[in-house]
Structure formats: C-alpha cells, structure tokens
Amino acid sequence: MIDFNKKYLLPALFLLSSPAVGQIKLPKLISNGMVLQRADTTNIWGWASPKENIKLSFKHKTYQTTADQHGKWSIKLPPQAAGGPYEMTFTASNKVILKDILFGDVWICSGQSNMELTLDRLIDEYPQEIKAANYPQIRQFLVPDEYNFKAAQEDVSSGTWKSATAENILNFSGVAYFFALDIHKKNKVAVGLINTALGGSPAQAWISEKAIKNFPEYDQELQKFKDDSLIASIEQKDKSAAEAWYNSLNQQDEGLKENWKAAVLNDQDWEEMNIPGYWHDQKLKNVNGAVWFRKTIDIPASMVGKPVKLLLGRIVDADSVFINGQLVGSTSYQYPPRRYLLARETLKKGKNTIAIKVINNSGKGGFVLDKPYQLIAGTDTLSLRGPWKYKLGAKMGITPSTTFVRWKPVGLYNSMIAPLVNYSVKGVMWYQGESNTGRAIEYADLMTTLIKDWRQAWNKPKLPFLYVQLPGFMESNTQPEESNWAELRMQQLQLLKVDHTAMVVALDLGEWNDIHPLNKKDVGKRLALQAEQLVYGNKNIIHSGPLFTQVIAKGNKLVISFTNTGSGLKTKNGGELKHFAIAGTDGKYQWAKAEIKGNKVIVWNDNIPHPVSVRYAWAHHPDTANLYNQEHLPASPFEARVR
C-alpha cells in the first residue's frame, strides 16, 4: 500500500504497444472475471491493425466493427440484466476468449489512503469478517499507482479482476469491500470495485488538464512538471539527501557500534521511560535521530513453542525490532500498525530481551498512545506497557524534505482515471481531503470542478458521487478554536449543493492518534446507506444524520434547524448536548449551552446577549460532539451566521 511517507512512485512511461498485424489487443479492464455495468449500454473497446475487421460473439449474437486508421475500435452492446457468468469471443486474425464475466454494478473507488487502506491492515480489527469472506460476485480491479503529466493514458500498465475470496480478500480496500458487501446482499447483484486511490494525494492531482485551468496556480505547476529532466533532478537530489542523512545516522549510531540489539548487554546506566510515550517528554526532549529501547521480559512455558504475535502500536517514525538479538520485524515509516508475526522458536522460557531501534525524522519520536503493546501466544497475552530502558544512539538534524512529485496536479488523473472513462459505471465513492487541509478554503471549488470533470469524462451528467467527510483526528480541544480540518468539513458539507451527491459523516469514526482510523466497516456501511437512497431508489430510508439548514436569533438565543432528523434528534448517550459554540459581533466564540426542542436545537450563552454566529463540532477532533438522530447517525459539523 502506498502511504504518506513512501518517497518514490514511478511515472507511467509505458506506451501502448501496437498489436501484431491483425491481432486484437484489449485494455486491462476488459479481461477475465470483469464486472460490467448492468442496465446500461456496454462499451467494449480495444486496438488492432488499422482497418481490421473485428467480431465479438456474446450470448449467441455477433457484433462487428472495423478498426479506424489508428487501430482503435469499439463495440456497444445493448443494456444487459444482472447475471452471468458469460463468455465473450473476439475474432480478427487471432481469437481472444474472455471468461467468467458478470453484469452487476461497478463503482469507482478513489481518493487517498483511507480509501486505499487494505483489509490486510485491518486483520486484527475484523478477523471474523475476513475469515468469512467468500463472495465470488464481489470483485476488485486494482489500478496501479502511476502518474503522467504529459497526456491522458489510454490504458493502465497492469491489473486483473480478483474475487473477494480467501486468497484475495486481504488486498481489497476495506471501505470499498464493506460497501460492496452491503450492496451485494441488499440488491442481489454482482459488485465490481475499480480501486484507483493513492495515499497522500490531493484533489488537484485527480483533475484533468482541461479542468485544472480553472486554477491557474495548479495549471502552472502542471506545466512545470511536464519536464522530465526537472523530475529526474528533483528525485536524484531527494534521493542523495536522504541517503546522506541515513548514512550519517548509521555511521554515528552508537547502538550499531556497540551492538545494543544483543540479548545480553549491560544497560544499567540507561534512562527509563514508560511506553507508550514520546521522548520529547523525557530528558532527550526534541531529538531527531536514533534512540534505542530495551526491555527484559519473563516468558512462561505456556507461551513457548507457539506462533507469536508482537503488537507495538504505532511508532514514529521507523523501527527495527530484535528479540534475543535476532531481527524479527521492521517498518520504514510511521503509519502502519506494528504487527509482527514471530516464528515458534523465537521465545524461550524465562528471560527474553526485546530491543527496538527507533529512527525519528522530525517532530515527536516514540510510541503512539492508546494503541496495543503486547505479546500474544495462544491464549496468553503479555503486556509490554510500562518502563523500558532507553538511550540515544545518534542525534541528527531533521531529515531533508522530499518533493512528492506523484501528488502534483493532473498526474493521477492522466494515469489512474483517464484509462477508465470508457468503462460504464454505476457511481463514484470518494474518501479524501486530509491532504487539502492546508488550503481548506478552496476545497469545495476543487471538488465541484472534479465532479463536473469526471461526469463529462464518463459522459454521465448525473453520475452519482458519494464521499466521506473527514473523521476526527488529533487531540481534542478544551476551548473553541480555529481548525482547518473543521473548515474542510464545512467545505465538504457545502459540496452537497452539487446535484446527485451524498456525504457520509464520519466524525465519530476517527481516532485522535491515527490519521488512518481502523473503523472502515461503518464507513462502508454508511456509504452503502447513502447509495440505497441516492442510487437504488429507496427514498424512505434514513440515510444521513442531521444536516444544518438555518439559524435564526430569538433574543439571546439561536434556534437551529436541520434536515435528516429521522425519527427525531437525540444525544448519543443521553445527557447534555455538547460542542456548540456561539459568537457575538466581536467574532470571539465561547462554549454555549444547548438543548433539543423537537427537531431544532436551541443554543445560548448568558455572556453573549446578541449572538450572530454558531459552530458545531468545530475542531480537528471534537470527540464530545454528540448530536445524532434516532437512527444513530451523527450530525455534520457546521458554521453559520444569522441572516
């Protein structure tokens, strides 16, 4: 999986190779096991020699066409009912037979890492769901992570359709899989997922060159990165700087020189700190470089000779883990959960020593709070929390910054969207926004442009577009504050003004200490709920939590109205309604008292006699926000002024 800290992604340099004379070539999407969109004209296309006659046999009918002067051809099949499996036979001078074809509903799954995140990363979160995965009619096509700044590609470089069965399930997008599972069960149709997402990518990377001209700054950046020599020089400079930093680190690291990973070592003079925690809060303070940790544990006989799972939460930034002097696992960047599976012979009865080398590139290095730290063998679990010995191996400056070329404007559209647009789809699922929080105020404009752009590319003016509002992340606030994450959520709320869109509120599904929250099941299920109403025609379903509509002033109180109140408003766990703030004409927000009156919320603060604006859940991680409807769906954050 590609994620925020992975540094290099190759540009899509392949060219569409000319087929041999008279031979048919099909795009990667049109292949064995594909899911085609039911109840819509099916476009089948490919390449052959110029003017070559192409025949397609399907369901006892034959369709014919002739390749144009460039060797391109296409055949349109009439709308088909859900069903299969079918075969297609293509004939020119050669014959190509495609098998196991289904007709159902096809969904584009795009965005950044929270859409991309696979079930392999969620194996401890959803063990039973993964074990039960045997749905041959749910299939995923994984689009390769590539960029191209020069031109829109006609095809992707690789990819095959895979069914949601035991051998493939861990490579499925978690969000997309749980969405598909609901849709498949409720509608009794095959579901095809085209997974085209890339960790860390901003919205502007997914917009076409034509559409990005609405944003001159991004268009100028695109033109700049059409220069291959510029990209090569940037990547070489970044690579050289990173290599120099790590080489210097390793040369200075006393832990490497003195073998601090050893099973036996005199560490009596080492300092102690509690894990989880950060050495920023210890004597080391703001140190970058390598810090070594050691802990001796007593292993009972009942844990020996069994497969062992070592959980070390998350570590900032990189780690190498040794048990009794032997390397048992390593991770090169901070985001993945540390989950190391150890051989049966790793542990011995009695004293065992764990040594961890942690490399911190910048910021607060150490062990992320509120994560699991334990050894598990059979039914035995041994906690690794508490005091550990630690010592500085090498002190370094901040790691040199990296230019993430792959995230520049238009590049991902050209390589990961353009090759898909001839393929008929039911709709789009989008989970993205984290990488646009630095300039949140422009997000609604960017996304309005992206949606229009994609609808034009697919030639579907009403193409359904479902998206996930940013979940909560980072530490909670004790006082009202400004928040670019809250601003981006507001921008996402405003995007509902675009027709045929639907938004999942995921505020309550985040984790304060993880930009990749593990609860992907409820995100997928809420997306499916939105699809049932917007796409599948179940207009009576309660598909959303409360959404702000208006606020009016009555004396020193504000009266707030909502849509999507369902069977009525409530607080999540009963008790006082929280996380409303109001401001007077000075614009200074203060916490407000709030109460539910029917399907409205009344807010006030006795120190603000003339309130003019209100905010709800306006913070990076407003963990006490608790306004829901009776159907247990959360209200969207918002900001509004009295009109």
Secondary structure as UniProt FT lines:
FT   TURN            4..5
FT   TURN            21..22
FT   TURN            28..29
FT   TURN            32..33
FT   STRAND          35..37
FT   TURN            38..39
FT   STRAND          42..47
FT   TURN            50..51
FT   STRAND          53..58
FT   TURN            59..60
FT   STRAND          61..66
FT   TURN            69..70
FT   STRAND          72..77
FT   STRAND          83..91
FT   STRAND          95..111
FT   HELIX           113..116
FT   HELIX           119..122
FT   TURN            123..125
FT   HELIX           127..131
FT   STRAND          135..142
FT   STRAND          161..164
FT   TURN            166..168
FT   HELIX           169..171
FT   HELIX           174..187
FT   STRAND          190..197
FT   TURN            199..200
FT   HELIX           203..206
FT   HELIX           209..212
FT   TURN            213..214
FT   HELIX           216..224
FT   TURN            225..226
FT   HELIX           228..252
FT   HELIX           254..257
FT   TURN            258..261
FT   TURN            268..269
FT   STRAND          271..275
FT   STRAND          277..278
FT   HELIX           279..281
FT   TURN            283..284
FT   STRAND          288..299
FT   HELIX           301..303
FT   TURN            304..305
FT   STRAND          308..312
FT   STRAND          315..316
FT   STRAND          318..323
FT   TURN            324..325
FT   STRAND          326..331
FT   STRAND          339..342
FT   TURN            344..345
FT   STRAND          350..360
FT   STRAND          366..367
FT   STRAND          373..377
FT   TURN            378..379
FT   STRAND          380..383
FT   STRAND          386..396
FT   HELIX           405..407
FT   TURN            409..410
FT   HELIX           411..412
FT   HELIX           413..417
FT   HELIX           418..420
FT   TURN            421..422
FT   STRAND          427..431
FT   HELIX           434..442
FT   HELIX           443..458
FT   TURN            461..462
FT   STRAND          465..468
FT   HELIX           484..494
FT   HELIX           495..497
FT   TURN            499..500
FT   STRAND          501..504
FT   HELIX           507..509
FT   TURN            512..513
FT   HELIX           521..534
FT   TURN            539..540
FT   STRAND          547..554
FT   TURN            555..556
FT   STRAND          557..563
FT   TURN            566..567
FT   STRAND          569..571
FT   TURN            572..573
FT   STRAND          580..583
FT   TURN            585..586
FT   STRAND          589..591
FT   STRAND          593..597
FT   TURN            598..599
FT   STRAND          600..604
FT   TURN            606..607
FT   STRAND          613..616
FT   TURN            623..624
FT   STRAND          627..629
FT   TURN            630..631
FT   STRAND          638..641
//
